[in-house]
Each structure stands twice: as structure tokens, then as C-alpha cells.
Amino acid sequence: MNWNKWFRQTHRWLSIVFTVGVTTNGIAVIRGKYAAWVGLLALVPLALLLFTGLYLFVLPYAAKWGSGRRTG
């Protein structure tokens, strides 16, 4: 598996983990049993999503830079 596919797959799985963390966080707040570590369940995957998302965002631009094409 090449790096681009690996980053894309990791980003997808992190989004699932983030969604579960946010849902768990919401349930904990509603039940009144919120703890600081529950907030980290959503925060840690969010930070990793930032890095994988930025990589995937820059990927098409890096491909243009690498090919040497210039527009305009």
C-alpha cells in the first residue's frame, strides 16, 4: 500500500474514532458524568485528523509542483 492510500485510510478510520468520541462526550455530559479524560476521547483523534487532513489537502498541489507544470 502506498503512502497516499495509507494516509487516506487512516484519515477515514480516525474520523470514525472521532465521531465515537464526540458521541461518548455528549452522552457523558447529558448524564452528568463528565470527566476530563472523556473530552480527550474526541480531542486526540481530532489532532491526528488535522495532520492527515492537511496532508491530503496539500497532496494535489504537491503533485502539480512536482510535475513542473505552470499555469497562468
C-alpha positions in Angstrom: 0.0 0.0 0.0 1.5 3.4 -0.9 1.6 6.4 1.4 -1.3 8.2 -0.2 -3.7 5.3 0.3 -2.3 4.7 3.8 -3.0 8.4 4.8 -6.5 8.3 3.2 -7.4 5.1 5.0 -6.0 6.4 8.3 -8.0 9.6 7.9 -11.2 7.6 7.4 -10.7 5.5 10.4 -9.7 8.5 12.5 -13.0 10.2 11.5 -14.9 7.2 12.8 -13.0 7.2 16.1 -13.6 11.0 16.4 -17.3 10.5 15.8 -17.5 7.9 18.5 -15.5 10.1 20.9 -17.9 13.1 20.3 -20.9 10.9 20.8 -19.5 9.5 24.0 -18.6 13.0 25.2 -22.2 14.2 24.5 -23.7 11.2 26.4 -21.4 11.8 29.4 -22.4 15.5 29.5 -26.1 14.6 29.3 -25.8 12.0 32.0 -23.9 14.4 34.2 -20.9 12.1 34.5 -18.4 14.2 32.5 -14.7 13.7 33.3 -11.7 15.4 31.7 -10.5 12.1 30.1 -13.8 11.9 28.2 -13.0 15.1 26.4 -9.7 13.7 25.3 -11.6 10.8 23.6 -12.5 13.4 20.9 -9.5 15.7 21.1 -6.8 13.2 20.4 -8.3 11.9 17.1 -9.1 15.5 16.1 -5.5 16.4 16.4 -4.5 13.4 14.2 -7.3 14.3 11.8 -5.7 17.7 11.4 -2.4 16.3 10.3 -3.8 13.7 7.9 -6.3 16.2 6.5 -3.6 18.8 5.9 -1.5 16.2 4.1 -4.5 15.1 1.9 -5.3 18.8 1.2 -1.7 19.6 0.0 -1.4 16.4 -2.0 -2.9 17.7 -5.3 -0.8 20.9 -5.1 2.4 19.0 -4.4 1.7 16.8 -7.4 1.4 19.9 -9.6 4.7 21.3 -8.1 6.4 18.0 -8.7 5.4 17.8 -12.3 6.8 21.2 -13.2 3.6 22.5 -14.8 2.9 26.2 -14.5 -0.5 27.8 -15.1 -1.1 31.4 -15.9 
